[in-house]
Amino acid sequence: DATRGRMAARTALGRTAASRGALDARGRRERARGATKSAPGRGRGRGRGRRAATTDDDTIVGVATAVVGAVGGVAIVRLSGSDARAIAGRVFRRAGGATRASASANAANAFDESHKATYGVVVDGDGEIIDEVIALTFIAPRSYTAEDVVELHCHGGAVCVQRAMARCLDEGARLARNGEFTLRAFLNGRLDLTQAEAVHALVSAKTTAAADSALAAMRGGLTTPVSEARRACVDLLAELEARLDFDDEMVPLDVRAIEAKAAGARETIRKVLTTAKRGALLETGVTVAIVGRPNVGKSRLLNALTRSERSIVTSREGTTRDVVEASVNIGGLPATLLDTAGIRSETDDEVEKIGVERSRAAAAGADIVVLVVDAERGWVSEDSAIWQSEIANNARARGSSVLVVNKTDIADASNATPPPEVLESFSTVVHVSAATGDNLEHLEHAIVRTVSGGEVDAEGGAWAANQRQAEALQNALDSLDRLRDTIAADMPLDFWTIDLREAAFALGSVTGDDVTEDVLDTIFERFCIGK
């Protein structure tokens, strides 16, 4: 009874997941074909959220260029939807349409050809010119959203953009929600979900390596292996489902072939998952705390790495009293460097004590701790004390720390060699001169190797899975691991299909073939409005 109950429960769970995935995929296809146009008014109420955006056919408008604190020569107001060209025709007057009588006819044929640029003006409701613009037309499906799209390239600055936006809204457009242009591209089959997420990664990239990784994903680099693994699961599921109904009419089941195909899918997923750590580093970056006793050259090292004068440098001990932050690209990774106050155990200076405590807090929360010592003075007892408190007693720092011997331009680095038990606690040792810049590139490589376990190629452009994708891939891998155990236990085929359904659904949630509205909400709310 217990076995039958477990089987029934798991079967119900699997079929629910499969049904949900099928409905989501079917809904996406129907929306792409414009099936929702037969339901006027759906999703038009204010405050309905992302869910409404997946079902309405409003024409939307948004600013596709930066708007917060940015002033440029050109700004882009983007329209998308079935009425995009009609709305643009009512707010735009082609150059040469000098009279109001000819304006309507003149503007109408400005948007009748795709991928065409037209010079003209935006006019207000009374026909008065409010800006000179270039209008670009993209007729469906040859556009970013696979809908009719018109872009008005206005003069930059808040006033010009706001006036052009207001005219489009007055003529019937709706303000786009965050990421709604890319959401429509996904729903209309222009992009899959991994490519849509890559759009956000690209516009958010802080380094060339992150941008190249996003571009590789936009070109389908991540989609291909995930889709192959999903197809293998779906093929196996189809065969097993058929056997549940028509086993007597089919040839004997080749269990080894089933296991081999599932093992191939598992291996593909594992390879994709190996990119997840790199993806996380490219997206969130790394925090590096530079610690050491006073006057070993921590501030000069930060300035050398950032190629700036971010920190004040003097020969006087204790110049740095607080944590100084600086952002920099280290070996393709976005990094935040923390220059900390020199650490010493005894001081009567109250301000210095506060600085030391902040230094310890920075080291405790950093991804990597760089301990700087002075080649001129060598390894001294104060260095041992700092190592003990900030690295040996810090579980986070053990194995994620780098020893830097500085001032090698004036002294031999061998003077600062620590005891063997101390040396073993560092991932690597680098000899540098912050004053001359000698060996700084080796330090950058050491930081990247320490945090990533390898190099992050700043030029290679290899795609990488993000956190959401990695979680879904891990769910798929777990399901296929359970399938292997289920087969080994010689359990009924119903159990095999449950594991395969779960794996296929998890993989489909990566590419968007099987995706819920909640997942779409989470993904696209991070976008800016114009994307």
N, C-alpha and C positions, 0 to 999 in steps of 0.2 A: 504493500500500500504506500509506504513512504517513497519507494522508487517511482511508482506510477504518479504520485503527487508531484514529486520533483520534476518528472518528465513533463507533466501537464503545465506546470508553472513556467518552466523554461521555454517550452514550446509557445505558450501564450506570449511570453515576453519577446521572444524572437519574432513572432509574427506581427506583434504590435510595432516593433522597431522597423521591420521591413515594410509594413503598411504605411507607417509614417513617412519613411523615406520615399516610397513610391508616390504618395500623395504630394510630397514636397517637390519631387522631380517633375511630376505631371503638372503641378501648378506653375512651376517655372516655365515649362514648355508652352502652356496655354497663354501665360502672360506674354511670352515672346511672340506668339502669333497674334496678339491683340485681342484675345478672347474676352478680356475684361471690358472691352469697349461696349459690349452689349449690356453692361450694367451701369448706366449713367448715374453719376452722383456718388458712387462708392469712394470712400476715402477722402472726401472733400471737406469734411468738418475740421475745424481748427483743433489743434491739440491731440489729433488722433495718433501722432507718433509715426515711427518708421513703418509700422504694419500697414498704414494707409498708403504709404508711398509705393508699396509693392502691388497695389490693386487699382490705383487711379490712373487716368490718362491725361491729367492736367499738363499744360505746357508750363514748364518751370523756367526760372531765371535766376542767375547767380553771378557773382564776380569771380572769374577764374584766376585772377592774379592776386597777389598779396594785398591786403587791405589794412591790416593793423600796423600802424606806425610806419607804413611804407609809402614813399612818394616816388613815382617813376615817370618816365616819359609817356608810357602807354599803359592803359588798363583795359581788360577785356571783360565785357558783359556778355554772358552766354545764355542763349535761349535753346530749349530742347522740348520737342513735343509736336503733336500734329498741327498746332496752330502757330508754330514758331515763325514760319515765313510770313503768315498773315499779320501777326503782331508786329514783326519787324517792318513790314510794308507800311504800317500805320504810323510808326514813329520815325521812319527814315525817309529822307528825300535825296534822290540821286543828284549829283552835281549836274547842273544844267536845267534842272526842273525849277526854274526861277519863280513861276507863278503858282499860286495855290490850286488853280484849276487843273494844271498839268501835273501837280505833285503826286496825286494818287496813282495815275496811270504810269507815271515815270518810275515810281517806287515799286510798283507791282512786278515789273519784269526784271528788277534788280536781283530777284531771288529765284529765278526760274531755271538756273543752271547750277549744277553742283560744282564745288571746289572753284568757286569764282569770287574774286575780290572786286568790290565796287566802292569807289570814293563818293562820299556825300556828307550829309549832315543829319543830326537828330533834331527833331522839332518838337515843341511843346504842343499842348492841345489847341492853341491858337495859331499854330503854324510858324511860330517864331523860332529861330535857330538857337539851340542851346549848346551845341558842340559840333565840331567837324570830326568825322569818323571814317574808318574803312570797315565795310561790312563783308564778312566771309560767309558763304553759304555752303552747307553740306546737306545734301538731300538723302533721306533714308533709302537704303540701309548703309550708305557710304559715309558714316559719321562715327564719332566716338561712342555715342549711345545707341547707334543703329536706328535713331529717330531723325526727323528733320531737325537740324541744328543751324542757328545763325549766331555768329559772333560779331559784336560791335566793338571795334578797337578804338576806344576813346582816348582822349588825353588823360594822363595820369593825374592823380589828386582826388581827394574825397568828393569835392563838389561836382565835378564832371561825371564821375561814376554814379553818385547818388541821383543826379538828375536823369541820367539815361535809365537807371534801374527804375526810378519812379514812373517814367513814361511807359516802360514795359508792363509794370504792375497795373497801371491805369488801364491799359489796353487788354487786360485779361490774363496775364501771366501770374503764376503763383511763385512766391519766394521758395527756392530750392532748400531742402533740408540738407544737413551735413552728409556729404558723400552721395547725394542722390543721383548725380550724373553718372558716377561709376556704378552705383547700384542698378540703374537702368541698363547700363552696358552689360552687366552681369545677367540681369533678368531677360534681356533680349538676345542672349547668347553671343554677344560680342566678346566678352571675356569670361573665363571661368573664375572661380573664387580665389584660387591662388594668384592669378594674374591681377585681380582686383586688389587684393591685399598688397601685391607688389607695387601698385601705383602709390599707395600710401607710404610704403617703405621708401620709394624713390624720392618723393617730395619731402620726406622727413630725414633723408640721409645726411649724415654729418661728415662723412669721409668718402673719398673716391671708391674705396673698397665696398662700402655699404651701398653706394649708388650702383656700382657694377653688379653687385649681387642682386639687387632689386631688378635691374634690367634683364639679367639672366632669367629670373623667375617670370618676368613679364613675357619673355620669349617662349615660355612653356617648359623651361628646364625642370621645374619641380612637378609640373602636371604629368609629364610623360611617365616617370617610374610609378607614381601613385596610381595613375589610371591603369597601367599594366597590372599592378598588383590587384586592383579592384576587379578588373576583367577576369583574372584568374579565379578569384573568389566567386564571382557571379557565374562563371562557366561551371565550376564545381557544384555550386548550389543548384543550378538548373538540372544537372545530371542526377543529383541525389533526389531532388524533388520529383523528377520523373520516375525514379525507381520506387519511390514511396507509393506511387499510383499504378505503375505498370511493370513492376520488377519481374513478373513471370514472363513477360514478352521480350525481355532484354537479355543481352549476353551477361555472363557472370561479372560482378563488380571487380575491377582491378584496383585493389586497395593500395598497392605500391605506387600506381600511377597517381592516385589521389594524394597520397603522402608526398610524392615528389613535386607535384604542382603546388601544393600548399607550402612545402618547404621553400620553393622558389619565390613565392610571394613573401614569405617571412624574411628571406634574405634581402629582397628588394627593399622592404620596409626598414630593416635594420640599417642598410646603407644610407637611406634617406635620413634616418634618425641621427646618424653620426654628424650631420650638418647642423643639428639644432643648437649645440653649444656655440658654434661660430655665429649662427643667426642671432642668438641672444646677445653676444658680445657686440656685434655690429649695430644692433638696435639700441641697447642700453648703455654700452660703453663700459669702461673700467675705471675704478677709483684707485689711485696710487698715493699712498702716504709716504712722504720723505721724512725720515726721523733720524736722530743722532744727537750727540752732545753738541754744545754750543761751538760755533766757529769751525765746523768741519767742511763748510761749503754747501750747505743744503739750499740756501737761497740762490746762490750762483748756479747751482745745478738746475734748479727750476727755470731760471732765466735762460740758461743754455738750451734746455729742452724745448722751451716755448719760443726761443729766438726773440726775446723781448726783455724789458726791464721791469717785469711784473713785481718782483720783490726787491726791497732795499738791501744793498750789499755794502757792508763796511767791515773794517778789521776789528771792530769792537765786538766783544762777546755779547750775546743777548739782544742783537738788533731786532730780530723777529720776535714779537711778543704774542702774536695771534696766528691763527691758521690762515694762510693765503691760498686761495684757489685759482687755478688757471686751466683753461680747456685747451687741448692740443690733440693733434692726430699722431698717434704712435703706431707705426707699422701698419697703418690701415684701420686701426681701432680708434674710436672716439674715447679720449681719456680725460679724466679730471685729476690734475696733480694737486696735492696738498703739501705746501711748504709749512712745516711746523716749527714751533719754538724749540730751541735747544733744550734737551732734557738733562737735568742734573738733580740729584737727590736732595741736596741741601741748598737752600737759598732763603734769605730773609726778605726778599722783595716780593710783596704781595701780588703785584701785577705779574711778575714772572711765574709765580706759583700757579696762577690762573692759566697762563699760557701753557705751562707744562701739562696741566690737567687736560686742556683742550688737545694737546698733542697726543696724549695717551688715548683720548676718545677717538681721534682721527685714525690712529693706528688700529684700534679695535674694530672700527667699522669699514676699513678699506679692503678692497679685493686683493691688493698687493701691498706689502710693506717693504720699502727700500731703506735699508739701514746704511747710512753713510759714515765712513770712518776716514781718518786723516792719515795719509801715508807719511807725512812729516813727523807726527807724534807716534804713529804706530798704534797697535791694538793696546788699549789701556783698560784699567779696571772699570772706568765709567762706561766703556763700550760693552763690557761683559754684563754690567748691571742693566743697561738698556736692552741688550739682547735677551736677558733673562725675563724682564718684565713685559716687553713688547712682542717678543717672538716665542720664546720657549714656553711662557705661560699663556700664550694666546693661541687657542686651537685653530682659529681662523687663519692665523698667519703662518703656522707651521706648514712647510711645503709650498707656501705662496709668498715667499720673501726672497729678496735679492740683496746680496752684500755688495756695496759699491765702495771701492777704495779710491778716494779722491786725492787730488793734488799730486798726481804722478808726474807732473811736469817739474816738480821741485824735490821729489824724494822717491826712493825705490818702493814699489808697492809691497815687496816682501816684508817690509817693516811692519805691515798691518795684518799679517797672517794670524787669524785667530786659532785657538786650540781646536784639535780635530773634532771633538764632540760638538763644538759650535759650528764649525765649517759644514758638517754634515746636515745641519738643519736648513741650510739655504738651498734653493733650487739651482742657483748659479752665483758665481762671483765675477764681477766686472771691474777692471781697472780703468779709471777715466781721469781726465783733467777737465773740470768744468770751466776753468779759465781759458784753455786753448781749444776746447771742443774735441779733444782727442778721445776716440773710442765711444763717443756718444751713440753712434749707430748700433754698436754692440749692446749697449744698455737698452736701447729701444727694442731690439730683437729679443733680448732676454726677458723683458717685461711681457712681450706678446707670447713667447713660448711658455712662460710661467703660468699665465692666466688661461691660455687656450690649449696647452699641451702640444702645440705646433705653431706653424707660421700662419698668419692671416695675410694672404697674398693681396697686396694693395692694387695689383694690376690684373689679376686673374679673372675676376668677375664670376666666380662660381656661385650658384644660387645656394640658399640655405633656408631650412624650415624655421618658421617663427614659433613662438610658444604655443599658440592655439593649435597649429598644425602638428606640432610635436606631441601634444597631449592626445590628439585624435589618432595619430600614428601609433602611439604606445597602446592605446585601447585596441586598435586593430591587431597589433602584435600579440597582445595578451589573449585575444580571442583565438588567434591561430595557434598559440601555445596550448590553449585548452583543447582545441581540435586535435592536436597531436596526442594529448593525453586521453581524449575520448576514444580515438581510434585504437590506441594501445590497450585500453580497457575493454575493447570489443563491445562497446555500447551500441544501442540501436541507431539507425540512420537519422532518426528525428533529432538526436543530440548533435550529430554532425552538422545538420542544417542550421541549428541554432547558432553554433559558433561561427559558421560561415556568414550567416545573415549579419551578425554583430560586426564581424570584420569588414564586410562589404559596406555596411552603413557608416562605420567609422571612417573608412577611406573615402566614401562619397561625401562626407562632411568636409573633407579637405578640399576637394575639387569643386564642391557645390552641387554635385549630382544628387546628393541627399542632404538637405540642410533645413534647419528649422528657422522660423522667423526670429526667435531669440538670438540665434547665432548671427543672423544678418544685422540685428540691432547692435550687437556688441561690436561687430567689425566696422560698420559704416558710421557709427556715431563718432568715431575718432577722426574722421575725415574733416577737411574744411568744407564750407558750403559750395565753393566753386568747383570742387572735384566730385 
